[in-house]
Amino acid sequence: MSSSANLSYKTFDMDRFLVLSAAVLLMISAMQDFLAPRRRTDPVVIIQALTRLLLGIFIVYFFISVLKR
């Protein structure tokens, strides 16, 4: 019983780190599409990048509002 308590203590803040790193990854990949001159001329790529950017911003908001402890 004590070993499972130690394991949950070691991984306690991992969920917050994973959520924040996923948000940063989404926003970085969206910015890469916006900064590439050839890719930003394609409307599909722009829509995908906007979707990823908005999802990343929403996840950061989720991190700040819901996951704060």
PyMOL commands that place a pseudoatom at each C-alpha (Angstrom):
pseudoatom trace, name=CA, resn=MET, resi=1, chain=A, elem=C, hetatm=0, pos=[0.000, 0.000, 0.000]
pseudoatom trace, name=CA, resn=SER, resi=2, chain=A, elem=C, hetatm=0, pos=[2.830, 2.425, 0.709]
pseudoatom trace, name=CA, resn=SER, resi=3, chain=A, elem=C, hetatm=0, pos=[4.447, 1.847, -2.700]
pseudoatom trace, name=CA, resn=SER, resi=4, chain=A, elem=C, hetatm=0, pos=[1.291, 2.969, -4.544]
pseudoatom trace, name=CA, resn=ALA, resi=5, chain=A, elem=C, hetatm=0, pos=[1.112, 6.082, -2.360]
pseudoatom trace, name=CA, resn=ASN, resi=6, chain=A, elem=C, hetatm=0, pos=[4.708, 6.908, -3.244]
pseudoatom trace, name=CA, resn=LEU, resi=7, chain=A, elem=C, hetatm=0, pos=[4.008, 6.413, -6.949]
pseudoatom trace, name=CA, resn=SER, resi=8, chain=A, elem=C, hetatm=0, pos=[1.007, 8.755, -6.918]
pseudoatom trace, name=CA, resn=TYR, resi=9, chain=A, elem=C, hetatm=0, pos=[3.087, 11.351, -5.061]
pseudoatom trace, name=CA, resn=LYS, resi=10, chain=A, elem=C, hetatm=0, pos=[5.837, 11.232, -7.712]
pseudoatom trace, name=CA, resn=THR, resi=11, chain=A, elem=C, hetatm=0, pos=[3.427, 11.658, -10.644]
pseudoatom trace, name=CA, resn=PHE, resi=12, chain=A, elem=C, hetatm=0, pos=[1.119, 14.178, -8.977]
pseudoatom trace, name=CA, resn=ASP, resi=13, chain=A, elem=C, hetatm=0, pos=[2.007, 17.200, -11.102]
pseudoatom trace, name=CA, resn=MET, resi=14, chain=A, elem=C, hetatm=0, pos=[2.617, 15.308, -14.347]
pseudoatom trace, name=CA, resn=ASP, resi=15, chain=A, elem=C, hetatm=0, pos=[-0.922, 15.957, -15.626]
pseudoatom trace, name=CA, resn=ARG, resi=16, chain=A, elem=C, hetatm=0, pos=[-0.466, 19.719, -15.421]
pseudoatom trace, name=CA, resn=PHE, resi=17, chain=A, elem=C, hetatm=0, pos=[2.860, 19.515, -17.240]
pseudoatom trace, name=CA, resn=LEU, resi=18, chain=A, elem=C, hetatm=0, pos=[1.423, 17.348, -20.028]
pseudoatom trace, name=CA, resn=VAL, resi=19, chain=A, elem=C, hetatm=0, pos=[-1.544, 19.673, -20.593]
pseudoatom trace, name=CA, resn=LEU, resi=20, chain=A, elem=C, hetatm=0, pos=[0.668, 22.736, -20.762]
pseudoatom trace, name=CA, resn=SER, resi=21, chain=A, elem=C, hetatm=0, pos=[3.206, 21.075, -23.064]
pseudoatom trace, name=CA, resn=ALA, resi=22, chain=A, elem=C, hetatm=0, pos=[0.417, 19.946, -25.429]
pseudoatom trace, name=CA, resn=ALA, resi=23, chain=A, elem=C, hetatm=0, pos=[-0.883, 23.519, -25.617]
pseudoatom trace, name=CA, resn=VAL, resi=24, chain=A, elem=C, hetatm=0, pos=[2.570, 24.915, -26.347]
pseudoatom trace, name=CA, resn=LEU, resi=25, chain=A, elem=C, hetatm=0, pos=[3.174, 22.254, -29.006]
pseudoatom trace, name=CA, resn=LEU, resi=26, chain=A, elem=C, hetatm=0, pos=[-0.100, 23.106, -30.746]
pseudoatom trace, name=CA, resn=MET, resi=27, chain=A, elem=C, hetatm=0, pos=[0.666, 26.819, -30.760]
pseudoatom trace, name=CA, resn=ILE, resi=28, chain=A, elem=C, hetatm=0, pos=[4.234, 26.323, -32.003]
pseudoatom trace, name=CA, resn=SER, resi=29, chain=A, elem=C, hetatm=0, pos=[3.128, 24.092, -34.873]
pseudoatom trace, name=CA, resn=ALA, resi=30, chain=A, elem=C, hetatm=0, pos=[0.477, 26.648, -35.845]
pseudoatom trace, name=CA, resn=MET, resi=31, chain=A, elem=C, hetatm=0, pos=[3.034, 29.452, -35.822]
pseudoatom trace, name=CA, resn=GLN, resi=32, chain=A, elem=C, hetatm=0, pos=[5.341, 27.401, -38.050]
pseudoatom trace, name=CA, resn=ASP, resi=33, chain=A, elem=C, hetatm=0, pos=[2.585, 27.191, -40.657]
pseudoatom trace, name=CA, resn=PHE, resi=34, chain=A, elem=C, hetatm=0, pos=[1.959, 30.930, -40.444]
pseudoatom trace, name=CA, resn=LEU, resi=35, chain=A, elem=C, hetatm=0, pos=[5.646, 31.778, -40.846]
pseudoatom trace, name=CA, resn=ALA, resi=36, chain=A, elem=C, hetatm=0, pos=[6.328, 29.496, -43.853]
pseudoatom trace, name=CA, resn=PRO, resi=37, chain=A, elem=C, hetatm=0, pos=[5.742, 31.599, -47.008]
pseudoatom trace, name=CA, resn=ARG, resi=38, chain=A, elem=C, hetatm=0, pos=[4.705, 28.679, -49.238]
pseudoatom trace, name=CA, resn=ARG, resi=39, chain=A, elem=C, hetatm=0, pos=[2.396, 27.070, -46.702]
pseudoatom trace, name=CA, resn=ARG, resi=40, chain=A, elem=C, hetatm=0, pos=[0.461, 30.189, -45.742]
pseudoatom trace, name=CA, resn=THR, resi=41, chain=A, elem=C, hetatm=0, pos=[-0.834, 30.625, -49.305]
pseudoatom trace, name=CA, resn=ASP, resi=42, chain=A, elem=C, hetatm=0, pos=[-2.937, 27.445, -49.012]
pseudoatom trace, name=CA, resn=PRO, resi=43, chain=A, elem=C, hetatm=0, pos=[-6.346, 28.156, -47.410]
pseudoatom trace, name=CA, resn=VAL, resi=44, chain=A, elem=C, hetatm=0, pos=[-6.597, 24.653, -45.933]
pseudoatom trace, name=CA, resn=VAL, resi=45, chain=A, elem=C, hetatm=0, pos=[-3.299, 25.079, -44.101]
pseudoatom trace, name=CA, resn=ILE, resi=46, chain=A, elem=C, hetatm=0, pos=[-4.419, 28.456, -42.754]
pseudoatom trace, name=CA, resn=ILE, resi=47, chain=A, elem=C, hetatm=0, pos=[-7.668, 26.971, -41.414]
pseudoatom trace, name=CA, resn=GLN, resi=48, chain=A, elem=C, hetatm=0, pos=[-5.790, 24.075, -39.820]
pseudoatom trace, name=CA, resn=ALA, resi=49, chain=A, elem=C, hetatm=0, pos=[-3.262, 26.444, -38.250]
pseudoatom trace, name=CA, resn=LEU, resi=50, chain=A, elem=C, hetatm=0, pos=[-6.009, 28.702, -36.904]
pseudoatom trace, name=CA, resn=THR, resi=51, chain=A, elem=C, hetatm=0, pos=[-7.774, 25.692, -35.430]
pseudoatom trace, name=CA, resn=ARG, resi=52, chain=A, elem=C, hetatm=0, pos=[-4.581, 24.493, -33.745]
pseudoatom trace, name=CA, resn=LEU, resi=53, chain=A, elem=C, hetatm=0, pos=[-3.826, 27.971, -32.442]
pseudoatom trace, name=CA, resn=LEU, resi=54, chain=A, elem=C, hetatm=0, pos=[-7.306, 28.422, -30.971]
pseudoatom trace, name=CA, resn=LEU, resi=55, chain=A, elem=C, hetatm=0, pos=[-7.214, 24.944, -29.445]
pseudoatom trace, name=CA, resn=GLY, resi=56, chain=A, elem=C, hetatm=0, pos=[-3.832, 25.730, -27.881]
pseudoatom trace, name=CA, resn=ILE, resi=57, chain=A, elem=C, hetatm=0, pos=[-5.171, 28.997, -26.456]
pseudoatom trace, name=CA, resn=PHE, resi=58, chain=A, elem=C, hetatm=0, pos=[-8.208, 27.170, -25.067]
pseudoatom trace, name=CA, resn=ILE, resi=59, chain=A, elem=C, hetatm=0, pos=[-5.995, 24.540, -23.432]
pseudoatom trace, name=CA, resn=VAL, resi=60, chain=A, elem=C, hetatm=0, pos=[-3.883, 27.276, -21.820]
pseudoatom trace, name=CA, resn=TYR, resi=61, chain=A, elem=C, hetatm=0, pos=[-7.106, 28.863, -20.512]
pseudoatom trace, name=CA, resn=PHE, resi=62, chain=A, elem=C, hetatm=0, pos=[-8.174, 25.424, -19.236]
pseudoatom trace, name=CA, resn=PHE, resi=63, chain=A, elem=C, hetatm=0, pos=[-4.796, 25.049, -17.552]
pseudoatom trace, name=CA, resn=ILE, resi=64, chain=A, elem=C, hetatm=0, pos=[-5.060, 28.424, -15.838]
pseudoatom trace, name=CA, resn=SER, resi=65, chain=A, elem=C, hetatm=0, pos=[-8.707, 28.230, -14.794]
pseudoatom trace, name=CA, resn=VAL, resi=66, chain=A, elem=C, hetatm=0, pos=[-9.420, 24.565, -14.064]
pseudoatom trace, name=CA, resn=LEU, resi=67, chain=A, elem=C, hetatm=0, pos=[-6.086, 22.978, -13.227]
pseudoatom trace, name=CA, resn=LYS, resi=68, chain=A, elem=C, hetatm=0, pos=[-4.834, 25.607, -10.821]
pseudoatom trace, name=CA, resn=ARG, resi=69, chain=A, elem=C, hetatm=0, pos=[-4.308, 24.155, -7.385]
for i in range(1, 69): cmd.bond("trace and resi %d" % i, "trace and resi %d" % (i + 1))
show_as sticks, trace
zoom trace
